[in-house]
Amino acid sequence: MAFIDGTVVNVALPALQSALHATISDVQWVVESYALFLAALLLIGGVLGDLYGRRKVFAFGVAVFSAASALCGCSPDIRWLIIARGVQGVGGALLVPGSLALISANFSEDERGRAIGTWSGFTSITAAVGPVLGGWFTQHGSWRWVFFINVPVGLAVLLLTVWKVPESSAADQRRRFDWGGGLLAVLGLGGVVFALINSRPAMGLEGAIFLIGLLCWETRSSSPMLPLSLFRSLNFSGANLLTLFLYSGLSGMLFFFPLDLIQVQGYTPTQAGAALLPFILLMFLLSRWSGGLLDRYGARAPLVIGPLIAATGFALFTRPGIVGSYWTMFFPALVVLGIGMAISVAPLTTTVMNSVDQNHAGTASGINNAISRVAALLAVAAFGALLADTFQGALDRNLNHLGVSSAVAAHVEAQSSRLAAAETDDPLARQAIDEAFVAGYRVVLWVSSGLAVASSLTAALLITTKTESPRKAQ
């Protein structure tokens, strides 16, 4: 539910905007309120599971998410919908780290890699199903069913959780929830995420100050929410740094890829969604296998090799121009990237979970999930600015080189902030716009490739060949 809802709503946005008479800003907040609360509360969701029972907190998160989904579907106006989406984010923050912590707690270290690989595979396929499901519901029913579908699914999940999932929690019952640390974590992560979503540097600075305050607080807390001793494990620190680099590169590439396909290459939205299927299917089919690589070769080998293959995939995306066949332009890059990410993701997540004591499984999951969410938001903000800057310079050169008339050039320049969505009937101006976008996108892809190489180097330097003893890391 949580992973589908990250993508399913996007397809329904035009329909709900029209039905609720919403502005573009309102529509953006339908997406952003969910992302904000989810990212800001992931760490707290993981810690609560460790302290009060992972199954209990997971089930509560599912219930909150399902109830909020029903409220979203019943929304009489856009403000109601935005608030309900925020509550959905709260539910997601409780259930996402709990799902991974429950797997970690209920499978032995020998089986954990394949179990987490299965988890990774299904999260990949559900993220891909989201846009297709949202489009079908919107086209054949109502945008409200995009949210209502979570209610029966949520009830089924609750029944399965009570019936089949054993309870687990931290063995140390002396621990208490660190309210001061929790408040600082929410203000810090929330401030950084809000700044990235809305381009508010001042808010980002405030968030960073709160995060520094969190670190200072936790060094003195008798029962810290974020035990800094976790970061003494090179595997834990290295895996989270690797997550930051790799997911920044992947998120930046995936955000602009549909824009390239639809606005430059002329694909329909359905074709653009289908274009990613080779990548998604490889992630789904290979994740369980790659989870077993940890048992056979240790953590370092797959985490060095996988990101290097992914870096090659990013680099292959720089080859296409404006026209050409999908099978020669994009398919090879998607296959290579899919193999690289499939080799990386399950061992990466398993390394995070294996490098901590099971008392902190939820905390570790919350930290890693929060880092991946912030990495995605950071990448979209930074890469967007980079692409826009490169686009503007390339557009000026292209308009001059192609001999576009001054009137048409002025009309295009006035729309430069829209990037490839700029409108013109002049074929030369259209060519200038498309080539400028491709030039900017290539810069983003080369940076993504560099971040993947940095991920590989991080693994080579910080990840140990054998799994560290979690007790030593504490």
ZIGIFEN-V97953 format. One record per residue. SS is DSSP state (H for helix, E for strand, L for the rest). OMEGA is omega in degrees with one decimal (999 if undefined). D_CENTER is the distance of its C-alpha to the mean C-alpha in whole Angstrom. Layout:
# ZIGIFEN-V97953
ss=(SS & SS)
omega=(OMEGA & OMEGA)
d_center=(D_CENTER & D_CENTER)
This chain:
# ZIGIFEN-V97953
ss=(L & H & H & H & H & L & L & H & H & H & H & H & H & H & H & H & H & H & H & H & L & L & L & H & H & H & H & H & H & H & H & H & H & H & H & H & H & H & H & H & H & H & H & H & H & H & H & H & H & H & H & H & L & H & H & H & H & H & H & H & H & H & H & H & H & H & H & H & H & H & H & H & H & L & L & L & L & H & H & H & H & H & H & H & H & H & H & H & H & H & H & H & H & H & H & H & H & H & H & H & H & H & H & H & H & H & L & L & H & H & H & H & H & H & H & H & H & H & H & H & H & H & H & H & H & H & H & H & H & H & H & H & H & H & H & H & H & H & H & H & L & L & L & L & H & H & H & H & H & H & H & H & H & H & H & H & H & H & H & H & H & H & H & H & L & L & L & L & L & L & L & L & L & L & L & L & L & L & H & H & H & H & H & H & H & H & H & H & H & H & H & H & H & H & H & H & H & H & L & L & H & H & H & H & H & H & H & H & H & H & H & H & H & H & H & H & H & H & H & H & L & L & L & L & L & L & L & H & H & H & H & H & L & H & H & H & H & H & H & H & H & H & H & H & H & H & H & H & H & H & H & H & H & H & H & H & H & H & H & H & H & H & H & H & L & L & L & L & H & H & H & H & H & H & H & L & H & H & H & H & H & H & H & H & H & H & H & H & H & H & H & H & H & H & H & H & H & H & H & H & H & H & H & H & H & H & H & H & H & H & H & H & H & H & H & H & L & L & L & L & L & L & L & L & L & H & H & H & H & L & H & H & H & H & H & H & H & H & H & H & H & H & H & H & H & H & H & H & H & H & H & H & H & H & L & L & L & H & H & H & H & H & H & H & H & H & H & H & H & H & H & H & H & H & H & H & H & H & H & H & H & H & H & H & H & H & H & H & H & H & H & H & H & H & H & H & H & H & H & H & H & L & L & L & L & H & H & H & H & H & H & H & H & L & L & H & H & H & H & H & H & L & L & L & L & L & H & H & H & H & H & H & H & H & H & H & H & H & H & H & H & H & H & H & H & H & H & H & H & H & H & H & H & H & H & H & H & H & H & H & H & H & L & L & L & L & L & L & L & H & H & H & H & L)
omega=(-175.8 & -177.7 & 176.4 & -175.5 & 174.2 & -175.4 & -172.1 & -173.6 & -174.1 & -177.8 & -177.3 & -174.1 & 179.6 & -178.3 & -178.8 & 175.7 & 179.2 & -176.2 & -175.8 & 178.2 & -174.2 & 174.2 & 176.6 & 178.5 & 177.8 & -178.8 & 177.3 & -178.7 & 172.9 & 177.6 & -170.2 & 179.4 & 176.2 & -178.8 & -177.3 & -176.9 & 178.2 & -177.4 & -175.5 & -172.4 & -178.3 & -178.7 & 178.9 & 178.4 & 178.5 & -178.4 & 179.1 & 177.5 & 177.8 & -173.0 & -169.5 & 178.9 & -174.6 & 178.4 & -178.7 & -178.9 & 176.6 & -179.4 & 177.9 & 177.1 & 177.9 & -179.9 & 178.2 & -179.1 & -178.3 & 179.2 & 178.7 & 177.4 & 177.5 & 177.4 & 176.9 & -178.3 & -179.8 & -171.7 & 176.5 & 179.6 & -172.6 & -179.8 & 176.5 & -177.9 & -179.4 & 179.0 & 179.9 & 176.6 & 175.5 & 177.2 & 173.4 & 178.5 & 176.7 & 178.1 & 178.6 & -179.8 & 177.8 & -173.9 & -175.8 & 178.1 & 179.0 & -179.0 & -179.3 & 179.3 & 178.2 & 177.0 & -178.7 & -177.1 & -172.1 & 175.0 & 177.4 & -178.5 & 179.7 & -177.5 & -169.5 & -178.4 & 179.7 & 179.1 & 178.9 & 174.6 & 176.4 & 176.7 & -179.8 & -179.8 & -178.2 & 175.5 & 178.6 & -176.3 & 179.5 & 176.6 & 179.0 & -179.1 & -175.5 & -178.4 & -179.7 & 179.9 & 179.7 & 178.8 & -178.4 & 179.7 & -178.3 & -176.8 & -173.0 & 179.6 & -179.9 & 176.5 & -178.7 & -179.4 & 173.4 & 179.2 & -177.3 & -177.8 & -179.6 & -175.2 & 176.7 & 177.0 & 179.3 & 177.3 & 177.8 & 179.0 & 179.3 & 178.9 & 179.1 & -179.0 & 179.9 & -174.5 & -167.0 & -171.1 & 177.7 & 176.2 & 174.2 & 178.2 & 178.7 & -179.4 & -177.6 & -178.0 & 177.9 & -179.8 & 175.8 & 179.8 & -177.3 & -174.6 & 178.0 & 177.7 & 178.9 & 178.8 & 179.2 & 178.9 & 179.3 & -179.6 & -179.1 & 179.7 & 179.2 & 179.3 & 179.8 & -179.1 & 178.8 & 179.3 & 179.8 & -179.9 & -170.8 & 178.7 & 178.9 & -177.4 & -178.6 & 178.3 & 177.4 & 178.0 & 177.5 & 177.8 & 179.1 & 178.5 & 178.1 & 178.4 & 174.7 & 175.9 & 177.2 & 180.0 & 178.9 & 179.9 & -174.4 & 177.9 & -176.5 & -176.8 & 177.9 & 178.3 & -172.1 & 174.9 & 179.4 & -178.9 & -177.7 & 177.3 & 177.4 & -175.0 & 172.1 & 175.5 & 178.0 & 178.1 & -178.5 & 179.9 & -179.0 & -178.7 & 179.0 & 174.4 & 176.5 & 177.3 & -179.8 & -178.6 & -171.9 & -178.3 & 172.6 & 179.4 & -178.1 & -177.6 & 178.0 & -179.4 & -175.9 & 179.6 & -175.5 & -178.5 & 177.9 & 177.9 & 177.7 & -177.5 & -173.1 & -171.9 & -177.8 & -175.5 & 176.8 & 178.1 & 170.3 & 176.8 & 178.4 & 178.6 & 179.3 & 176.6 & 179.9 & -177.7 & -177.9 & -175.5 & 177.9 & 179.0 & -177.5 & -178.3 & 177.5 & 176.7 & -177.9 & -173.9 & -172.6 & -173.3 & 179.6 & 177.5 & -177.1 & 175.4 & 177.7 & 179.2 & -178.4 & -179.1 & -174.1 & -172.2 & -174.8 & -174.0 & -168.9 & -172.8 & 179.6 & -178.2 & 170.2 & -174.5 & -176.9 & 178.6 & 176.4 & 176.0 & 177.5 & 178.0 & 176.1 & 177.8 & 176.6 & -178.8 & 179.4 & 177.8 & 179.7 & -176.8 & -173.9 & 173.0 & -178.0 & -177.8 & 178.5 & -178.3 & 176.2 & -173.5 & 177.2 & -176.3 & -169.9 & -175.1 & -179.9 & -179.6 & 179.5 & 179.1 & -179.2 & 178.8 & 179.3 & 178.0 & -179.4 & -179.7 & 178.4 & 178.0 & -172.1 & -162.7 & -177.2 & 175.9 & 179.1 & -179.4 & 179.4 & 178.4 & 177.4 & -174.7 & 179.9 & -173.4 & 178.1 & 172.7 & -177.5 & 173.3 & -175.7 & -177.9 & 179.3 & 177.9 & 180.0 & 178.5 & 178.9 & 179.0 & -176.5 & 177.7 & 178.6 & 179.0 & -179.5 & 178.7 & 179.6 & 177.5 & -179.8 & -179.2 & 178.8 & -178.9 & -178.7 & 179.9 & -176.8 & -179.6 & 176.8 & 178.3 & 179.7 & -179.8 & -179.5 & -179.6 & 178.8 & 179.1 & -177.4 & 179.2 & 179.9 & 179.8 & 178.3 & -179.9 & -177.4 & -179.7 & 178.3 & -176.0 & -177.2 & 177.1 & 178.5 & -178.1 & -175.5 & -178.9 & 179.2 & 179.4 & 179.2 & 178.5 & 179.0 & -179.4 & 180.0 & -179.9 & -171.8 & 179.9 & 178.8 & -179.5 & -174.5 & 177.2 & 177.5 & -174.8 & 175.7 & 176.0 & -178.5 & -177.0 & 178.6 & 177.7 & 177.2 & 177.7 & 179.6 & -179.8 & -177.4 & 179.6 & 178.2 & 178.5 & 179.0 & 178.5 & 179.1 & -179.7 & 177.7 & 177.6 & 177.2 & -178.2 & 177.5 & 175.8 & 176.7 & 178.3 & 178.1 & 177.8 & 176.7 & 175.7 & 176.8 & 176.3 & 179.8 & 178.7 & 176.9 & 178.4 & -178.6 & -175.0 & -169.5 & -176.8 & 179.4 & -178.1 & 179.1 & 178.2 & 177.7 & 172.2 & -179.6 & -179.3 & 177.6 & -177.7 & -178.2 & 999)
d_center=(14 & 11 & 9 & 12 & 12 & 9 & 10 & 14 & 15 & 15 & 17 & 20 & 19 & 23 & 25 & 24 & 24 & 28 & 29 & 28 & 29 & 26 & 26 & 23 & 22 & 22 & 20 & 17 & 17 & 17 & 13 & 13 & 15 & 13 & 10 & 12 & 14 & 11 & 10 & 14 & 15 & 13 & 15 & 18 & 17 & 17 & 20 & 22 & 22 & 23 & 26 & 27 & 26 & 23 & 24 & 25 & 22 & 20 & 23 & 23 & 19 & 20 & 23 & 21 & 18 & 21 & 24 & 21 & 20 & 24 & 25 & 22 & 24 & 27 & 26 & 30 & 28 & 25 & 25 & 25 & 22 & 20 & 22 & 21 & 17 & 17 & 19 & 16 & 14 & 16 & 17 & 13 & 13 & 16 & 16 & 12 & 14 & 17 & 16 & 15 & 18 & 21 & 20 & 21 & 24 & 25 & 25 & 27 & 26 & 28 & 26 & 22 & 21 & 22 & 21 & 17 & 17 & 18 & 15 & 13 & 15 & 15 & 11 & 11 & 14 & 13 & 10 & 13 & 15 & 14 & 15 & 18 & 19 & 19 & 21 & 23 & 24 & 24 & 26 & 29 & 28 & 27 & 23 & 24 & 24 & 20 & 20 & 23 & 22 & 20 & 24 & 25 & 22 & 22 & 26 & 25 & 23 & 25 & 28 & 26 & 25 & 29 & 30 & 29 & 26 & 28 & 28 & 27 & 27 & 28 & 31 & 32 & 33 & 34 & 31 & 30 & 27 & 27 & 27 & 27 & 24 & 22 & 23 & 23 & 19 & 19 & 20 & 19 & 15 & 16 & 18 & 15 & 13 & 16 & 17 & 14 & 14 & 17 & 18 & 21 & 21 & 24 & 21 & 19 & 22 & 23 & 20 & 20 & 24 & 23 & 21 & 24 & 26 & 24 & 24 & 28 & 28 & 27 & 29 & 32 & 31 & 33 & 30 & 27 & 24 & 22 & 24 & 24 & 26 & 23 & 22 & 26 & 24 & 24 & 22 & 19 & 19 & 19 & 16 & 14 & 15 & 14 & 11 & 11 & 12 & 11 & 7 & 9 & 11 & 9 & 7 & 10 & 12 & 10 & 10 & 14 & 15 & 16 & 18 & 20 & 21 & 22 & 23 & 25 & 25 & 26 & 24 & 24 & 21 & 22 & 22 & 19 & 17 & 19 & 19 & 16 & 18 & 19 & 16 & 14 & 18 & 18 & 15 & 16 & 20 & 20 & 17 & 20 & 22 & 20 & 20 & 24 & 24 & 23 & 27 & 28 & 28 & 26 & 22 & 23 & 24 & 21 & 19 & 21 & 22 & 18 & 17 & 20 & 20 & 17 & 18 & 21 & 19 & 17 & 21 & 22 & 20 & 23 & 26 & 25 & 27 & 28 & 30 & 30 & 29 & 26 & 27 & 28 & 25 & 22 & 23 & 23 & 20 & 18 & 20 & 20 & 16 & 16 & 18 & 17 & 14 & 15 & 18 & 15 & 12 & 15 & 17 & 15 & 14 & 18 & 19 & 17 & 18 & 22 & 22 & 23 & 26 & 25 & 26 & 22 & 20 & 18 & 18 & 17 & 14 & 13 & 13 & 11 & 8 & 9 & 9 & 6 & 5 & 8 & 8 & 5 & 8 & 11 & 10 & 11 & 13 & 15 & 15 & 16 & 19 & 20 & 20 & 22 & 24 & 25 & 25 & 28 & 30 & 30 & 31 & 34 & 35 & 35 & 36 & 39 & 39 & 39 & 42 & 40 & 43 & 42 & 42 & 39 & 38 & 38 & 36 & 33 & 33 & 33 & 30 & 28 & 25 & 24 & 24 & 24 & 25 & 28 & 31 & 34 & 37 & 38 & 37 & 37 & 35 & 33 & 33 & 32 & 29 & 28 & 29 & 27 & 24 & 24 & 25 & 22 & 20 & 21 & 21 & 17 & 17 & 20 & 18 & 15 & 18 & 19 & 16 & 16 & 19 & 19 & 17 & 20 & 22 & 20 & 21 & 24 & 25 & 24 & 23 & 26 & 27 & 28 & 26 & 27 & 29 & 27 & 30 & 31 & 27 & 28)
